[in-house]
């Protein structure tokens, strides 16, 4: 029997899901996160889940992990001190950037420009030049290189980036500088731009490589520490990390190219939602991943998530593939407050997090949060995590009462106001990835997961007009399920930059075949069998003169059959959907990418026994909730006792170990064949 362990570290809880790959049996566990050292929380969870399954850590063959360690390093400004080596004349590349100022017309007056990840005093230039065709115009001055690297050593840099002006066509000079850097700065990690991002546009290439260098020591230390602690527990299995684009990469690769795991955390939920959708027969999904600190939303069309060519973390926007996930500061721990100036209720983005947490957790929290409001309204019963976690309802009431007093309203109205505001924040995020991208949300279901997603999914579905609202099986650990069921992925890119009218399909297929061989070799080196590897390709197309391009996924067979004309027709169709117009301008093919994928884990969902439609056997007790301006009778159910076909009239609450589902009045929840609760208007 083989075991795969998926682990997702959130701001409040660490989620674990252990899979036995032959039978599909699984065990789940949630444990409080340990922000000071997230590996501590992971080890606590590993011990507990192995004990529940009756196995030892040594029996775990694959450890699959979604982590925010790289994200947090960027957001908190705790990355390494980076030295940048660039071509003579380009020393200010990070300071000039793209001259983009966010905000309105006065943005340039009030916008505090963020500090570049590589400071000007840590930026040096070297003599030597390769032209745009890849020819050496001026040889590399190695004595000058050694002198400049000596300056970086004297400055005490902790990582080095080498990004020369035309390195995307020839990395020869960069590679030689990397060799010299290994001599001059032994033990300091070196990131080369032609390896991290072999694409034109020198600022994006440099920024991405600098970001890679900045988080590389942090991620390296984290991976080494986690590997050592797991080894001490007896686990010798393979350690893989979740990429921002929803695939997996080996821990060693993640240590070399951590820029690809900047959005590792939110990607697990999207891959888990795809698995649920496939088993439930639902192909178009809006995901609502509500944790303790934030809410992540994404769009899945025909069981394919939307990907984007940029990864955005705070003010940083790097050129690395990522799932198109939007994040808002709205979670169970989001703090409600009334500013003195406006006297208007606000919720988030500040969060009580794991420490001290909401008041209801009884861990010393004093600020009223979304979780406290849910407890006051009766949406969150006092027993959580299967009764192992008791909530302090009186403490929650006292905290929310401070908001009621500040607004001059009663307790229940204040609590409901907190919930309404946080639901609107989630609604706004979902509109960003649907309506603003040209999609009609009425064509999609909404899937709520994370610890608090099923509490809010019914209300958000009403706002969106998206039905059904789905509460999947084990929603609280769905991100960990996504980590455990996804597959290995790697990609490489190359700039092409040629007018489509001057390009033959054979020109593209020849280069793509080379790139496919390179990516397949990387997966083979990571231990993926040859017969389990498949290749996909992406081509970036734009109208000549545009500053941005649209990525199109394609196979070699389709490219050969439809030719360049078929590719351009697809581009025109996608451009019109995104921007509502097309242009009578020549097309330009900008970049090519090859993606290699390992085999997806073909794990079917376990069917539930068939019921008679009446959920009475799962009833725990009668209850009351505050809904639609009044107290209403409700019923609390035990999800473990529900059967396929059971119909639950709202208002109702369905409890389980890792989450709580709220079915509102005027709605009904139907349990499908594999245990998902599908909520629709009555």
C-alpha positions in Angstrom: 0.0 0.0 0.0 1.3 3.5 -0.9 0.6 6.6 1.1 0.6 10.2 -0.2 0.4 13.1 2.3 -0.9 16.5 1.3 0.0 19.4 3.6 -1.3 22.9 3.3 0.0 25.6 5.7 -2.5 28.5 6.1 -2.3 31.6 8.3 -4.5 30.0 11.0 -4.6 26.2 10.5 -2.3 23.6 8.9 -4.4 21.1 7.0 -3.3 17.5 6.3 -4.8 14.8 4.1 -3.4 11.3 4.0 -4.3 9.1 1.0 -4.0 5.4 0.5 -3.5 5.3 -3.2 -4.8 1.8 -4.0 -8.2 1.9 -2.1 -8.7 5.7 -2.1 -9.2 5.7 1.7 -8.2 8.9 3.3 -7.6 10.5 6.7 -7.8 14.2 7.5 -6.5 16.4 10.2 -6.3 20.1 11.1 -3.9 21.6 13.6 -3.1 25.2 14.5 -0.4 26.8 12.4 2.8 27.8 14.1 3.8 31.1 12.3 7.2 31.3 14.1 8.2 28.0 12.5 5.6 26.4 10.2 7.5 23.0 10.2 6.5 22.6 13.9 2.8 22.7 13.1 3.4 20.3 10.2 5.2 17.8 12.4 2.4 18.0 15.0 0.0 17.2 12.2 2.1 14.4 10.7 2.3 12.6 14.1 -1.5 12.9 14.7 -2.6 11.8 11.2 -0.2 8.8 11.1 -1.5 7.7 14.5 -5.1 8.0 13.2 -4.3 5.9 10.2 -2.3 3.4 12.2 0.9 3.8 10.2 4.4 5.3 10.7 5.9 8.3 8.9 8.3 5.8 7.2 5.3 4.4 5.2 4.6 7.8 3.5 6.1 7.5 0.0 5.3 11.1 -1.2 5.0 14.3 0.9 3.2 17.0 -1.2 3.3 20.5 0.3 1.7 23.9 -0.5 3.6 26.6 1.3 3.5 30.4 1.7 7.1 30.7 2.9 8.2 32.4 -0.3 5.1 34.6 -0.4 5.6 35.7 3.2 9.3 36.5 2.6 8.3 39.0 -0.2 5.3 40.5 1.7 7.3 41.0 4.9 10.5 42.2 3.2 12.5 39.3 4.7 14.2 38.1 1.5 17.9 37.9 1.2 20.1 40.9 0.3 20.6 40.5 -3.5 23.5 41.6 -5.6 22.7 42.3 -9.2 25.2 41.9 -12.1 24.0 43.5 -15.4 25.4 44.8 -18.6 27.4 48.1 -18.7 25.0 51.0 -19.1 22.0 49.3 -17.5 22.8 49.8 -13.8 19.5 51.6 -13.1 17.2 48.9 -14.6 15.5 48.1 -11.3 15.0 51.8 -10.5 13.6 52.8 -13.9 11.3 49.8 -14.0 8.2 50.3 -16.2 7.3 53.8 -15.0 3.9 52.4 -13.9 2.2 54.3 -11.1 -1.0 52.7 -9.7 -4.0 54.8 -8.7 -5.6 57.9 -10.1 -4.1 61.0 -11.7 -2.5 62.1 -8.4 -0.9 58.7 -7.9 2.5 59.9 -8.7 2.3 62.5 -5.8 1.0 60.2 -3.1 2.3 56.7 -4.1 5.3 55.6 -2.0 7.5 53.8 -4.6 8.5 50.4 -3.3 12.2 49.7 -2.8 13.6 47.4 -5.5 14.6 43.9 -4.3 18.2 44.6 -5.5 19.4 48.0 -4.2 21.4 50.4 -6.4 24.4 50.1 -4.1 24.3 46.3 -4.7 24.1 46.6 -8.5 27.2 46.4 -10.6 27.8 46.3 -14.3 30.3 44.3 -16.3 32.1 44.9 -19.7 31.1 42.5 -22.5 28.2 42.4 -25.0 26.1 39.9 -26.9 23.8 41.3 -29.6 20.1 40.5 -30.2 21.1 37.7 -32.6 23.2 35.9 -30.0 26.6 37.0 -31.5 29.4 38.2 -29.3 30.1 41.8 -30.1 32.5 42.4 -27.2 34.2 39.6 -25.2 33.6 39.4 -21.4 36.2 41.1 -19.4 36.8 38.5 -16.7 39.2 40.7 -14.6 36.4 43.3 -14.5 33.9 40.6 -13.5 36.1 39.5 -10.6 36.5 43.1 -9.5 32.7 43.8 -9.6 31.9 40.6 -7.8 34.5 41.6 -5.1 32.5 44.7 -4.5 29.3 42.6 -3.9 31.2 40.4 -1.6 32.4 43.4 0.4 28.8 44.6 0.6 27.8 41.3 2.2 25.2 40.2 -0.3 23.5 36.9 0.5 22.4 36.0 -3.1 23.5 37.0 -6.6 21.5 37.6 -9.8 23.2 37.8 -13.2 20.9 39.4 -15.9 22.6 40.6 -19.0 20.9 42.5 -21.8 20.5 39.8 -24.5 21.0 36.7 -22.4 17.7 35.3 -23.6 19.3 34.4 -27.0 22.7 33.4 -25.6 23.5 32.7 -22.0 27.2 32.1 -22.6 28.4 35.3 -20.8 26.0 34.7 -17.9 27.1 31.1 -17.4 30.8 32.2 -17.3 29.9 35.0 -14.7 28.1 32.3 -12.7 31.3 30.1 -12.7 33.4 33.1 -11.5 30.8 34.0 -8.9 31.1 30.5 -7.4 34.9 31.2 -6.9 34.6 34.8 -5.7 31.5 34.2 -3.5 31.6 30.6 -2.4 28.4 29.3 -0.9 26.3 32.3 -2.1 23.4 31.1 -4.4 23.6 32.5 -8.0 20.5 32.9 -10.2 21.1 33.3 -14.0 18.3 35.1 -16.0 18.7 32.8 -19.0 17.9 29.8 -16.8 15.1 31.4 -14.8 13.3 33.2 -17.6 14.8 33.0 -21.2 12.5 35.7 -22.6 13.0 39.2 -24.0 11.9 42.3 -22.1 15.0 42.8 -19.9 13.2 44.5 -17.0 10.7 41.6 -16.5 13.5 39.1 -16.9 15.7 40.9 -14.4 13.0 41.5 -11.9 11.9 37.8 -12.0 15.5 36.6 -11.5 16.1 39.0 -8.7 12.9 37.9 -6.9 14.1 34.3 -7.4 17.5 35.2 -5.8 15.8 37.1 -2.9 13.7 34.1 -1.7 16.2 31.4 -2.6 18.1 31.3 0.7 14.8 31.6 2.7 13.2 28.7 0.8 16.4 26.7 0.8 16.6 26.9 4.6 13.0 26.1 5.0 13.2 23.0 2.8 16.4 21.8 4.5 14.8 22.2 7.9 11.6 20.5 7.0 13.5 17.6 5.3 15.6 17.1 8.4 12.7 17.2 10.8 10.7 14.7 8.6 13.8 12.5 8.5 14.0 12.5 12.3 10.4 11.2 12.3 11.5 8.4 10.0 10.1 9.7 6.7 12.3 9.0 3.8 9.7 9.6 1.1 9.9 12.1 -1.8 9.3 15.7 -0.9 7.6 17.9 -3.5 6.2 21.4 -3.4 3.2 22.9 -5.2 4.0 25.4 -7.9 2.1 28.6 -8.4 0.5 27.1 -11.6 -1.0 24.1 -9.8 1.7 21.5 -10.7 4.3 19.9 -8.5 8.0 20.4 -8.5 10.7 18.5 -6.5 12.0 20.2 -3.3 15.4 20.5 -4.9 14.0 22.3 -7.9 12.0 24.6 -5.6 15.2 25.5 -3.8 16.8 26.5 -7.2 13.8 28.3 -8.7 11.6 29.4 -5.8 10.0 32.2 -7.9 7.8 29.4 -9.2 6.2 28.7 -5.8 5.4 32.4 -4.8 1.7 31.5 -5.1 2.0 27.9 -4.0 -0.5 28.3 -1.1 -3.7 29.2 -3.0 -3.0 26.8 -5.9 -3.8 23.7 -3.8 -7.5 24.7 -3.4 -7.9 25.2 -7.1 -6.5 21.7 -8.0 -8.6 20.2 -5.2 -11.7 21.9 -6.6 -11.0 20.4 -10.1 -10.8 16.9 -8.5 -14.2 17.5 -6.8 -15.7 18.9 -10.0 -14.6 15.9 -12.1 -16.1 13.5 -9.6 -19.3 15.5 -9.2 -19.9 16.1 -12.9 -19.6 19.9 -12.6 -17.2 21.5 -15.1 -17.6 25.3 -14.6 -16.7 26.4 -11.1 -15.9 29.6 -9.2 -13.8 28.7 -6.2 -14.2 30.4 -2.8 -11.4 29.4 -0.5 -12.0 31.2 2.8 -9.3 30.7 5.5 -8.6 32.4 8.7 -6.8 35.4 7.2 -7.9 35.8 3.6 -10.2 34.6 0.8 -8.8 33.2 -2.5 -11.0 33.0 -5.6 -10.4 31.5 -9.0 -12.3 30.5 -12.2 -12.4 27.0 -13.6 -13.9 26.6 -17.1 -14.5 23.1 -18.5 -12.3 21.7 -15.6 -9.4 23.8 -16.7 -8.2 26.7 -14.4 -7.3 30.0 -15.9 -3.6 30.6 -15.8 -1.7 33.9 -16.1 1.8 34.7 -17.2 2.5 36.9 -14.1 2.6 36.1 -10.4 1.6 39.0 -8.2 2.6 39.2 -4.6 2.0 42.6 -2.9 3.5 45.2 -5.2 5.7 42.6 -6.9 4.7 41.3 -10.3 7.1 38.7 -11.8 7.0 36.8 -15.0 6.2 33.3 -13.8 3.2 31.1 -14.6 0.5 31.0 -11.9 -3.2 30.2 -11.6 -5.3 33.3 -11.9 -6.1 33.6 -8.2 -7.3 36.8 -6.6 -6.9 37.3 -2.9 -8.8 39.7 -0.5 -8.3 40.2 3.2 -11.5 38.6 4.2 -11.4 35.5 6.4 -12.7 34.0 9.6 -10.1 35.9 11.6 -10.7 39.3 9.8 -11.2 42.0 12.5 -14.3 44.2 12.6 -13.8 47.8 13.7 -15.5 51.2 13.6 -13.0 54.1 12.7 -13.4 57.3 14.7 -13.4 59.4 11.6 -16.2 57.8 9.5 -18.1 55.9 12.2 -18.8 53.3 9.5 -18.3 49.5 10.0 -15.2 48.0 8.4 -14.1 44.4 8.2 -10.4 43.4 7.5 -7.9 43.2 6.1 -6.3 43.0 9.5 -6.6 39.5 10.9 -6.4 37.9 14.4 -4.7 35.0 12.6 -3.7 31.9 14.5 -2.3 33.8 17.5 -4.3 35.1 19.4 -7.2 34.2 17.0 -10.9 35.1 17.3 -12.3 35.8 20.8 -14.4 32.6 20.5 -11.3 30.5 20.3 -10.5 31.4 23.9 -6.8 31.9 23.2 -6.5 35.5 24.4 -8.1 37.3 21.4 -10.0 40.5 22.2 -10.9 42.0 18.8 -14.3 41.0 17.3 -13.9 38.9 14.1 -16.0 37.3 11.4 -15.8 34.0 13.3 -17.2 35.7 16.4 -20.1 37.2 14.4 -20.9 33.7 12.9 -20.9 32.3 16.5 -23.2 35.1 17.7 -25.7 34.6 14.9 -25.8 30.8 15.6 -24.2 29.9 12.2 -21.2 28.4 14.0 -22.2 25.9 16.8 -20.1 25.9 19.9 -18.4 22.5 19.1 -15.8 22.6 16.3 -13.4 20.0 14.8 -15.7 17.2 15.8 -16.2 18.4 19.4 -12.4 18.7 20.1 -12.6 22.5 19.9 -15.0 24.4 22.1 -16.1 27.9 21.2 -16.7 30.7 23.8 -20.1 32.1 22.7 -20.3 34.6 25.6 -16.9 36.0 24.8 -17.9 36.4 21.2 -21.1 38.2 22.2 -19.1 40.6 24.4 -16.7 41.3 21.6 -19.3 42.0 18.9 -21.3 44.1 21.4 -18.4 46.7 21.2 -19.3 47.1 17.5 -23.0 47.4 18.3 -22.3 50.0 20.9 -20.1 52.0 18.6 -22.8 52.0 15.9 -25.7 52.4 18.2 -27.5 49.3 17.1 -28.4 45.9 18.7 -26.1 42.9 18.9 -27.6 40.8 16.2 -27.7 43.7 13.7 -24.0 44.4 14.3 -23.1 40.7 13.9 -25.1 40.4 10.7 -23.6 43.6 9.4 -20.1 42.1 9.8 -21.2 39.0 7.8 -22.8 41.1 5.1 -19.7 43.2 4.6 -17.4 40.2 4.4 -19.7 38.5 1.9 -19.7 41.6 -0.2 -15.9 41.6 -0.1 -15.9 38.0 -1.4 -18.5 38.9 -4.0 -16.3 41.7 -5.3 -13.3 39.4 -5.6 -15.4 36.8 -7.6 -16.6 39.5 -10.0 -12.9 40.4 -10.7 -12.2 36.9 -12.0 -15.6 36.4 -13.8 -17.5 39.5 -15.0 -14.3 41.6 -15.5 -12.8 38.7 -17.5 -15.8 38.4 -19.8 -17.5 35.5 -18.1 -21.2 35.3 -17.0 -21.2 34.0 -13.4 -24.6 32.5 -14.0 -22.9 29.9 -16.1 -20.8 28.7 -13.1 -21.3 26.9 -9.7 -19.6 28.4 -6.6 -17.6 26.0 -4.5 -16.9 27.0 -0.9 -14.0 25.4 0.9 -11.3 26.2 3.5 -12.4 26.3 7.1 -15.0 29.1 6.5 -15.9 28.7 2.8 -19.0 26.6 3.3 -20.3 29.1 5.9 -20.4 31.8 3.3 -20.9 30.0 0.0 -24.7 30.1 0.1 -24.9 33.9 0.6 -22.2 34.5 -2.0 -24.0 32.3 -4.5 -27.1 34.5 -4.0 -25.1 37.6 -4.7 -23.5 36.1 -7.8 -26.6 34.3 -9.2 -24.3 31.2 -9.5 -25.9 27.9 -8.6 -25.5 25.4 -7.1 -23.5 26.5 -4.2 -21.2 23.5 -3.4 -19.9 22.3 -0.1 -17.4 19.6 -1.1 -16.5 16.6 1.1 -13.9 17.6 3.6 -13.9 21.3 2.6 -11.6 22.4 5.4 -8.7 20.3 4.0 -9.5 20.6 0.3 -6.2 22.5 -0.3 -4.3 19.6 1.2 -6.4 17.2 -1.1 -5.3 19.3 -4.1 -1.7 19.0 -3.0 -2.1 15.2 -2.7 -3.8 14.6 -6.0 -2.0 17.0 -8.4 0.8 16.0 -10.7 4.4 16.9 -11.5 4.8 19.9 -13.9 7.7 21.8 -15.4 8.0 24.3 -18.2 10.5 26.3 -20.2 10.0 29.4 -22.4 11.8 31.0 -25.4 11.3 34.3 -27.1 10.4 34.0 -30.8 9.4 37.6 -31.8 8.4 37.2 -35.4 5.4 38.3 -37.5 3.0 35.5 -38.1 3.0 36.3 -41.9 6.7 35.4 -41.9 6.3 32.2 -39.9 5.5 28.6 -41.0 3.9 26.0 -38.6 7.1 23.9 -39.1 9.2 26.8 -37.7 7.2 26.6 -34.4 7.0 22.8 -34.2 10.8 22.4 -34.6 11.5 24.7 -31.7 8.7 23.3 -29.5 10.0 19.8 -30.1 13.4 20.9 -28.7 11.8 22.5 -25.7 9.6 19.4 -25.1 12.7 17.3 -25.0 14.3 19.6 -22.4 11.2 19.6 -20.1 10.8 15.9 -20.4 14.4 15.4 -19.4 13.7 17.5 -16.2 10.8 15.3 -15.2 12.8 12.1 -15.9 15.6 13.5 -13.6 12.9 13.9 -10.9 12.0 10.3 -11.2 8.9 10.5 -13.3 8.7 7.4 -15.7 9.0 8.2 -19.4 5.6 6.6 -20.3 3.8 8.9 -17.7 5.0 12.2 -19.2 2.9 14.2 -21.6 3.7 17.5 -23.2 1.7 20.7 -23.9 2.6 23.9 -25.6 1.7 27.6 -25.3 2.2 30.3 -27.8 2.0 34.0 -26.9 0.4 36.1 -29.7 -0.4 39.8 -30.0 -1.2 42.4 -32.6 2.0 44.0 -33.8 2.7 47.1 -31.7 0.8 45.9 -28.7 2.6 45.9 -25.3 0.9 42.7 -24.1 0.2 39.3 -25.5 -2.5 36.6 -25.1 -1.2 33.0 -24.3 -2.9 30.2 -26.2 -2.6 26.5 -25.3 -2.0 24.2 -28.3 -0.8 20.7 -29.2 1.7 19.9 -31.9 -0.9 17.9 -33.8 -3.4 20.8 -33.8 -0.7 23.2 -34.9 0.3 21.0 -37.8 -3.4 20.4 -38.8 -4.7 24.0 -38.5 -1.4 25.8 -39.3 -0.7 29.4 -38.4 -4.1 30.5 -39.7 -5.9 28.3 -37.1 -3.7 29.7 -34.3 -4.5 33.3 -35.3 -8.2 32.6 -35.5 -8.1 31.4 -31.9 -6.2 34.5 -30.9 -8.8 36.8 -32.5 -11.6 34.9 -30.7 -9.9 35.1 -27.3 -8.9 38.8 -27.8 -12.6 39.7 -28.6 -13.8 37.8 -25.5 -11.3 39.6 -23.3 -11.5 43.1 -24.8 -14.7 43.1 -26.9 -12.8 44.2 -30.1 -10.3 43.0 -32.7 -7.8 45.0 -34.7 -7.0 45.0 -38.4 -3.3 44.7 -37.7 -0.7 42.1 -38.5 -0.2 39.4 -35.8 3.1 38.8 -34.0 4.2 35.5 -32.3 6.1 36.6 -29.2 7.0 33.7 -27.0 6.8 29.9 -27.0 6.5 27.6 -24.0 6.7 23.9 -23.5 5.1 22.2 -20.5 5.8 18.7 -19.4 3.3 16.9 -17.1 3.5 13.8 -15.0 0.5 11.4 -14.7 -2.5 12.7 -12.7 -3.5 10.5 -9.8 -6.7 8.8 -11.0 -8.5 8.7 -7.7 -12.2 8.3 -7.8 -14.4 9.7 -5.0 -15.9 7.1 -2.7 -19.7 6.8 -3.3 -22.0 7.3 -0.3 -24.7 4.7 0.6 -28.1 5.7 -1.0 -30.6 7.3 1.3 -34.3 7.9 1.0 -34.1 11.6 0.8 -34.9 12.2 4.5 -31.8 13.4 6.5 -33.4 12.7 9.9 -30.8 10.0 10.7 -28.1 12.7 10.6 -30.0 15.1 12.9 -28.0 16.2 16.0 -30.4 18.7 17.5 -32.7 21.6 17.0 -31.1 25.0 16.9 -31.9 28.7 16.3 -30.2 31.1 13.9 -30.6 34.9 13.3 -31.5 35.2 9.6 -33.5 37.8 7.6 -33.9 40.0 10.6 -35.3 37.5 13.1 -34.5 34.3 15.0 -35.5 31.2 13.0 -35.7 27.6 14.0 -33.0 25.5 12.3 -31.6 22.0 12.5 -27.9 20.9 13.1 -26.9 17.8 11.1 -23.8 15.5 11.3 -22.3 15.3 7.8 -20.8 11.9 8.5 -24.3 10.4 8.8 -25.8 12.0 5.7 -26.6 9.7 2.7 -26.8 10.2 -1.1 -30.0 11.8 -2.1 -30.8 13.4 1.3 -32.5 16.8 0.9 -31.9 19.3 3.7 -34.2 22.3 3.9 -32.8 25.6 5.1 -32.1 27.1 7.5 -29.8 24.3 8.5 -26.2 23.7 9.7 -24.1 20.7 8.7 -21.2 20.0 11.0 -18.1 17.9 10.3 -14.5 17.6 11.6 -12.9 20.4 9.5 -15.7 22.8 8.5 -19.3 23.9 8.9 -21.8 24.4 6.1 -24.7 26.9 6.4 -27.8 26.4 4.3 -29.9 29.6 4.4 -33.6 29.9 4.6 -35.3 29.7 1.1 -32.7 27.2 0.0 -32.2 23.4 0.1 -29.1 21.3 0.2 -29.0 18.0 -1.7 -26.4 15.4 -1.0 -25.0 14.0 -4.3 -23.7 10.5 -5.0 -20.2 11.1 -3.6 -21.2 13.3 -0.6 -21.0 16.9 -1.9 -23.8 19.2 -0.7 -25.4 21.0 -3.6 -27.3 24.1 -2.4 -30.0 25.6 -4.6 -32.9 28.0 -4.2 -35.9 26.1 -2.9 
